[in-house]
């Protein structure tokens, strides 16, 4: 079934680095063999090594098109309940929960906006690509799709036993993050759990992004913990994965 699942990350996200390798590795070998400027030889060599290392990291360590696994077994240890996946994309985090907790059902929510189409290339499909992945994994009967803005969730207070979100909140501005956290708290039942995974600027992300990583700023671990606590969540566990932070929080 794994071969039928497509999370929508195009070849350029994974294999695009090899184009850089194919360009600069021959230039490095040519410069080295012919005794060109040491500066240019070093630049060509550095770009060839970086691009090859970045490809290996994306393909085998981060595995964008592979299944996600729960970063902590402490999430929803009861194994059952109604879960909301905020910013579900093409279903990696939805499938993660459905496979790890076989007695749950998941509402997968995304805006399916132009940004979604630019990222996943599924114009006109909306949640169809997500449900195709759930069908390929044999879990479609426990999944449903809702199109909505995560900053204004279309659910009654206390609807869900748990919430999961993977690599979504960091794409919002700080005001959007706070608004979305308020909404997450509103629709979660008392004692409900919130598992959030976000990008972190660590050695892995710096390797993959290269010079781009030197610009801009992702929120620090303490920022996320502070925002969760300000919203009223109790952070019961936090940790790291390659290029990621995860937080397990509980609503009082």
Secondary structure, DSSP 8 states (H G I E B T S, - for coil): -GGG------HHHHTHHHHHHHHHHHHHHHHHHHT--HHHHHHHHHHHHHHHHHHHIIIIII-TTS----S-TTTTTT-EEEEEEET-TTSHHHHHHHHHSTEEEEEEEE---HHHHHHH--TTTTTHHHHHHHHHHT-GGGEEEEE--TTS--S-TT-EEEEEEES-GGGS-HHHHHHHHHHHHHHEEEEEEEEEEEE--SHHHHHHHGGGGGSS----HHHHHHHHHHHTEEEEEEEEETTEEEEEEEE-
